[in-house]
């Protein structure tokens, strides 16, 4: 789920929001302003219900952000960089550039999110009790109590042992530790995710038939998301298994066409040297060392009047935001970083120099070869 607009950086991590967050914000505000708040405390002005509902819904989204940030920060402590966090309709997702190095790290990274949600639930519950004790029951206490309940519910739901939930990561860590096989562990967790997803879909449809309406539809939506996400994770695990034993050198496109960082955007777009079917090119400095990656999309986004004076160095993705690897590195562990990268590409470097570039099309080419039945040793 891609971001629609950026909120900046927090702790060095890009924070983005998908347009679908507006949907969940509206639904939560509506449910609070027209449902829970007036039912619990009738007689207040309508605008007050809506104002409190909006603030409460926004506070819940911040709780989701805290949940995802905890994953990213704990991952960082275990040597796994977080590329970005995106909030969307069904919660949030923290994109990690690589996998956890071992089952213990996986356990800590996965468990941090539900733990933070549980702690937030306890803090909000205590705050609600304090407000009731000092100011009596009212909209403020009701809103904070709702935040306590929803955060505790979020924690409990997320520890269900099914991918892509945090509980699926906990299950993966347990199976990984028991078998020593991270790929098998991912397959088990993704299968559990599909079972849970289809169960929620069936339950939601049943509730719709009983007249539950919105609640049933919401369960169907969550279940469908779990099925889709778990299927993707299972496919990625099988892909990593298929690519085991393949090196980056065997998949990369060697000696790619490069663009100088000092070139202008106008020169880049008009030069015949860059009229290839590629959509991204490595950028090198004056000394020939890799400096970043420029995409045609980013170059064309520069206003026409500014292209003659804008350098590629100003519009390129800097090297630190691009996955890198050595030619002799195994290919499979690079896949998560490649999928999380903004341009879906990795630069291959050897002795500080550019040796090749790796893209999703290169992965598809290798995958097609491996699944064709042709012995790998006969490739050309």
N, C-alpha and C positions, 0 to 999 in steps of 0.2 A: 504494500500500500504506500504509494508515493506521497510526498508532501506537496501541498498546494502553496503554502507560504511559510517562510521561516520566522522563528521567534528569536533568532540569534544563537548564542552559545551559552552553555552553563557548564562550569567545570571543564571547559575545553571541548564539550560535546555539542554538536549541532542539534538544535531543537526545532522540529518542524511540526506543522499541523496540516492534516488532510481536510479537505472541504467537508467531509462527512462528520467532522466534529461538531459543526454547526447543527447537524441533525440531532445528535445526541444531546447537545446543549438545549435545543428547543424542546425535545421530548421530556427531558428531565425537568426543565422549568415549567412546562405545561402540567406534568404530573404533580409537581409540588404545589403550584399556584392554584390549580383547579381541583386538586384532590386532597392530598394529605394535610396541607396547612389549614385550609378552611374547615376541613372535617374535624381536625384536632382543636382548632381555636376559631370558632365562627364569630362573625360580628365585626371583624376588622375590615378596613377599606380594601377593595379589590387590587388597587395599585400596590398596596403594601405586600400582599401575597405574591404578586409578580416580582417585585423587587427582591424580596427575601428568597424566592425560588431561583431567580437568576444568580444571585450571589452564591447560594448553596450549590447550584449546579456547577458554577465556575470553580468553587472550592473542591468539588469532587474531581474535576479534571486535573486540578493541581495535585490531588492525591494520586491520581493515575501517573502523573509525571514523576512524583516522588518514588513510586513503585518501580518505574522503568529506570530512573537514575540510579537507584540502588543496585540494580543488575549491572549497569555500566561501570559503576565505581568499584564494585567487588571484582568484576571481570578485569578491570585495569590492575588491581592489586595482584592478580594472578597472571599478569603478562598478556592479557587479551585486550586489545584496544577496541573501544566503541567508536563506530563511525558516526552514528546519528541516532536520534530518538524521534519517532513520528507518532503523534497521537491521531487516532482515527475513530470511526464509528463504534467499534467493539473493544476499544481500550487503547493500547499503545504497543509499540514494538521497538526494542533496542537492537540496532544492527551491530553485530560484533564482527570484527575483521578476521577472526579465526576461531577455532574451536577451543574449548577448555583443554589444558594439557593433560589432565588426569581426572579420574572419577571424583576425587575429593574436591578439586576446584569446581567441577561441574555441579556438585552438590551445594557448595557455598554460593555460587553464582545464582543458581535456580532458587535456592531457599531465601535469598535476601529480599526478593520482591514481596512474597507473602508475609514475611516477617515484618517488613516496613508497613504493609497495609494493616496487619494485626496491631502493631504498635500505634498507628494512627487511629484505629478504631478505639483502642483503650484511652488514648489521649482525648479524643472527642467525647467519649462516654463520661470521662471524669469532668471535662469542661461543661457538659450538659448538666451533670449533677450539681456542679458549682453554681451555674446560672440559676437553676431552679431553687437552690438553697438561699441565694442572695436576692434574686429579683422575682422569684416565683415562676410558675409555668407561663410560657408565652411562645411567640413565634421563634425567637432566638434560640431558646432551649430546644424547641421541636426541631429546628433546622440542624442544630449541632447533633442532636440525638440521631437524626436521619443519617448524617455523615458518619457517625459511629457505626451504625448498623450496616451501611452500604460498604464501608471499608472492611469490616469483619466478614461480610458476605463475599467480598472480592477475594480476601485471603483464603477463605474456605474453598471457594470455587476453583481458585488457581492451583490448589494442591491436589486436585483430582488427578490420578495417575494416568494422564493421557496427553500426548503431544497435540498441539504446540503449547499447552498450558505449562506453567512452572512445575506442576506435579509430573508432567511427562518428562521434564528434564531430570527430576528426582528419580523417576523410574529408570530413565536411561543411565543415570549415574550408578544405580544399584545393579542393573544388569551388566553394565560395563565392568564394574568392580568384580562381579561374580565370574564373568566369562573372559574378561580381558579383551573383548572385541567391541570397540565403539560402534562399528557399523551394525552389528547384530543388535546392539542395544537400541540404536535409533530405529531399526525396523520394528522391534517389539513396542517401543513407545508410540510409533506412528500407527501401528495396528490398533493399539488401545485407544488412540485418538479417534480413529474411524468408528470404532464400536461405540464410544461415548457420543460422538457426533450424530450417528444415525439414531441412537437411542433418544437423544434430545429432539431430533426431527420428528420421530414417531410420537413422542409425548406431546410435542407442540401441536401436531396435527390433531391428535386426540382431544386436546383442550379446545382447539378451534371448533371441532364438531360439537363439543359440549357448550359452546357459546362463550368461551373465555376471551375470544377476540384478540386484543393487543398482546396479552401475555403469551398466548399460544404462538402467535406470529413471531414474537421476539425469540422464543425458544427455537423455533424452526430456523430463524436467521442465525442464531448462535451455533446451532448444530451443524448447519450447512457450512459455516465458516470453519468449524473444527474438522469436518470431513475433508474440505478442500485443502486446508493447511497441513493436516496430517498426511494426506496423499502426496503433497509436494515434498514434505520432509522424507517420506519413505522413498520417493523417487530419487531424491538427492543422495540418500544413503546408498541406494543400489548403484548410482552413478559413481560414487566414490569407490565402491567395491570394484566396479568394472575398471576404473582407472588406476587401481592399485598396481604398482610396478611400472607405471609409465612416468617418465621424467618430463620436466618442463621443456627440455630441449627437443623432445620428440613431438611436442604439441605446438610449440611457438612458431610464429612466422619470423624467420631470421632476417636480419639486416633491413628493418623497416625504413620507409622514407621518413626523414625527419625535417622539422622546421626550425629555423634559428629563432631564439627568443627575441632577438633584436629586430626581426622582420615586422613590418606593419601588418595589420589585419587586411588592409587593401591588397598588399602584395601577396599575402597568403591565399586570399580568395580568388585572385585573378591569375596567379602563376600556373602555367601548364604543369609544373612539377607536382602540384597537389590535386590535379584533376583525375583522381583515382576513384574507385568505388568505395574507398574507405571513408569513414565518418569521423575518424579521430587520428591524430598524428602526434608522435613524441616530439617534444620541444627540447632542444639542446642549447647550451650556452656557448659562448665564444670559444671555450676550450674543448668543446665537443662532448662534455659531460651532460647526462640527462638532467633537465631542469623541471620538466613537467609534461603535461599532455593537453593538447588543445583539440576541442571538438568543433566540427563545422557549425553545429547549432550555436555554440557560444560565440564563435566568430561572427556569424550572421546576425546575432542579436545586437552587435555594436551598431549604433546609428550610422548610416551611410556617410554623413558629414564628418564623422569622427574616425572613420576607418584609416584614413591616410596618416593620422597622428597617433593612433593607438597601437602599441606594441603587443606582440603575442604574449610577452611576459606578464602583461596586465590582465589578460583574459584566460590564460591557461590554468588548469588545475595544478597546483604546486606538487612537487614530488612527494611530500609527506602525506598527501591525500590519495596517493596511488599505490596499490599493492606492488611490491617488487619481489623478485625471486632470482635465484641463480640458475643457470642452465641445468645443473645436475640435481636440483631439488626435486623431490617427488611431486607429482602434479596434484594428486588428490587433496592434500592438506591446504592447497592454495584456493580451492573452490569457494569456501565461505567468504574469503576476502574478495575474490573476484566478483561474486554475486552482490556483495555489499558496496563495492566501489561505485562512485558516482558515474563513471564512464563505462563500467563493466569491462575494464581492461586492466592488465597488469604489465609492467615493464620488466623485462628480463635483463639483468646486468651482470657483467663479468669484469672483475678488476676495475670497477668504477666506470666502465664504458657500456653503452647500450649494445646488447647482443640480439635482442628480439622483442617482440610484443606478443601478448597472449590475449585473445578475445573469446567471447562466447562462441563465435563461429569456429574458432580453432578447436574448442572443446567438442562442438557438434561434429566436426570432421573426424576427430579421433574416435568419438563414440560410434559414429556410423561405421568406421573401419572395424572396430572391435566387435560390433554386433553383426558384421556381414558374414562371419564364419571364416574369413581369410586368416590364416596364421599370422600372428603379430610379427613374427620374425621375418616374414616375406615382404614387409612394407617397403616402399620406396620413398 
